[in-house]
Amino acid sequence: MTEISAARRGNLLGVVDRFWRKSGYRMTVINNDAEYPAIYARTRDGFGVRLRIGGKGQAFFQVDTPCVRESEVADSTSKATAPLYEGMEFIPRPNIHSDFWSADGSGSAAASRS
């Protein structure tokens, strides 16, 4: 997972906000908190979507479905490409550095690695 620096969190939320608006989503909540910003929206067909930034700059996308009838879901036919973290109590923290998304805004990518 890529760490999103405090200096880049607004960039990420801005890109997502513009895409969602262009896609016809209606913004329902915008939280401009410097450390833990978030945006919440609703799609035309009733799905709730949100992007929030958590601890250590970890981004969380979440989708809530509108009311649906319960139905059976087949098991996946492909293997997971990421660790499943079975039995872990805590969500792992971001551990990938990106020269852009992890940058501290000072203009020096190296400075963000310290």
C-alpha positions in Angstrom: 0.0 0.0 0.0 1.3 3.4 -0.9 1.7 6.0 1.8 -0.1 9.3 0.8 1.8 12.2 2.4 0.0 15.0 4.1 1.1 17.3 1.3 -0.5 15.0 -1.4 -3.7 14.0 0.3 -5.6 17.0 -1.2 -4.3 16.1 -4.6 -5.6 12.5 -4.4 -9.0 13.6 -3.1 -9.2 16.3 -5.7 -8.5 13.9 -8.6 -11.1 11.5 -7.2 -13.6 14.3 -6.6 -13.3 15.6 -10.1 -13.7 12.1 -11.6 -16.8 11.3 -9.4 -18.5 14.6 -10.3 -17.7 14.0 -14.0 -19.3 10.6 -13.6 -22.5 12.1 -12.3 -21.9 11.3 -8.6 -23.5 13.7 -6.0 -21.1 14.7 -3.3 -22.7 14.2 0.1 -19.9 15.1 2.5 -16.5 16.7 2.1 -14.2 16.6 5.2 -11.2 18.9 4.7 -9.4 17.8 7.8 -5.6 18.2 7.1 -4.6 14.8 8.6 -7.7 12.6 7.9 -9.6 14.1 4.9 -12.5 12.3 3.3 -15.1 12.6 0.5 -18.4 10.8 0.4 -20.7 10.6 -2.7 -23.8 8.9 -4.0 -24.0 7.4 -7.5 -27.1 7.8 -9.7 -28.2 4.3 -9.0 -27.9 4.6 -5.2 -24.4 3.3 -4.4 -22.6 5.2 -1.6 -18.9 5.7 -2.3 -16.2 7.2 -0.1 -12.5 7.8 0.0 -10.9 8.6 3.3 -7.3 8.9 4.4 -6.4 7.1 7.6 -3.3 6.6 9.8 0.1 6.9 8.1 -1.6 8.2 4.9 -3.4 5.0 4.1 -6.2 5.5 1.6 -9.5 3.6 2.1 -12.1 3.3 -0.7 -15.4 2.0 0.3 -18.6 1.2 -1.6 -22.0 0.7 0.0 -24.7 -1.0 -2.1 -28.3 0.1 -2.2 -30.9 -2.3 -0.9 -30.7 -5.6 -2.7 -32.1 -9.1 -2.4 -29.7 -11.5 -0.9 -28.3 -14.0 -3.4 -25.6 -16.7 -3.4 -22.2 -15.7 -4.6 -19.9 -18.2 -6.3 -16.4 -18.7 -4.9 -13.6 -16.8 -6.7 -12.1 -18.6 -9.6 -8.7 -16.8 -9.3 -6.2 -16.6 -6.4 -5.8 -13.4 -4.5 -2.9 -11.2 -5.7 -2.4 -9.5 -2.3 -1.9 -11.0 1.2 -5.2 -11.8 2.9 -3.8 -11.1 6.4 -6.0 -13.9 7.9 -6.2 -13.8 11.7 -4.5 -10.3 11.9 -6.1 -8.0 14.4 -4.8 -4.8 12.8 -4.8 -3.5 9.3 -1.2 -3.3 7.9 0.2 0.2 7.4 1.3 1.6 4.0 4.8 0.4 3.2 5.4 1.6 -0.4 7.1 4.9 -1.2 6.0 6.8 -4.3 8.1 9.8 -5.4 4.9 11.7 -6.1 2.2 10.4 -3.7 4.6 10.1 -0.7 6.4 13.4 -1.3 6.3 16.0 1.5 5.7 18.9 -0.8 9.2 20.5 -0.2 10.2 19.6 -3.8 12.6 16.9 -2.6 11.5 13.3 -2.9 14.4 12.2 -0.8 13.2 14.4 2.1 9.9 12.4 2.3 11.8 9.2 3.0 13.3 10.3 6.3 
